[in-house]
Amino acid sequence: MSPDAAVHRFEYDGWHVVVELDGSNLDGVSSGHADLQRNGEPKCRITLAGKHKDVASAIASLSEKARAFVDEWDIQRG
């Protein structure tokens, strides 16, 4: 993790999600990832690289993608 990294952890529908944003470059491109675990087992890593207006919007984007993954997982495995 870089010194300017931001981390956001949350639980969603029984899943543990850790969002880690590595920061942004001079062009405003942010990079990071969200790790999703279910019952203590890693299930997915979602990555992000793109322009965001600030750290909060990049974290929000990854968090939304993580929630969408969990929702889709539940639908597919019903």
N, C-alpha and C positions, 0 to 999 in steps of 0.2 A: 504494500500500500504506500502510495506517495505521501509526502508530508502535507500536501494540500487536499488530500482525499476527503470526501464527505461520505458518511455511512448512515443509512436509515434502515432500521429493523422493524418488522411488524409481522403479526399473525393474520392470516386470512383463510377462513373456512378450513381450519385445521392444518394449514401449511405454515411453515416458518420461512420468511423471506428476508434476505439481506441484500440491500441495494448499496452498491459501492460506486461512487463517482470518482474517477481519478483526477479530475480537474479539466481545464480547457487550455488550448494553445492560444497563440497570439491572434489567430483568425476567429476565435470564439467557438471552435469545434470542441465539444465535450465528448469524453469517452468514459464508459463504465459498464457495469454489469449487475444483474440481479441473480442471485443463487436461490433456488427454491428447493426446499426439503419437505418431504411428507413422511411422517412417522420416523423421523430421524435419518431418513435415507435421501441422499441427493437425487433429484429427479430432473432438474433442468437448469441451464444457465442461459439467460437472455442478455444479449450484448447491445450496446448503444454507442453510436458514434454519429454525431451530427451537431448542427448549430442549435443552440438553445439560448434564450435571453439571459438566463442565470442558472445557478446551481439548483435552485428550488424547482425550476421547470424541468430540468433534466432528470432530477430524482422523481418528480411527479410522473414523467413519461415512462420511466422504467417501472415504477410502482403500478401504473395502469396496465402496462404490458404483462406484468406478473399476475395481476388479478384476472386479466383476460385469459391467460394460460390456464390458471386454476379453474376458471369457469368452464372452459372448453374441455379440460381433463374430466371434469365431473359429468359433462354432457356425454362425452364419448364412452365413458366407462360406467355410466348410469347406474 
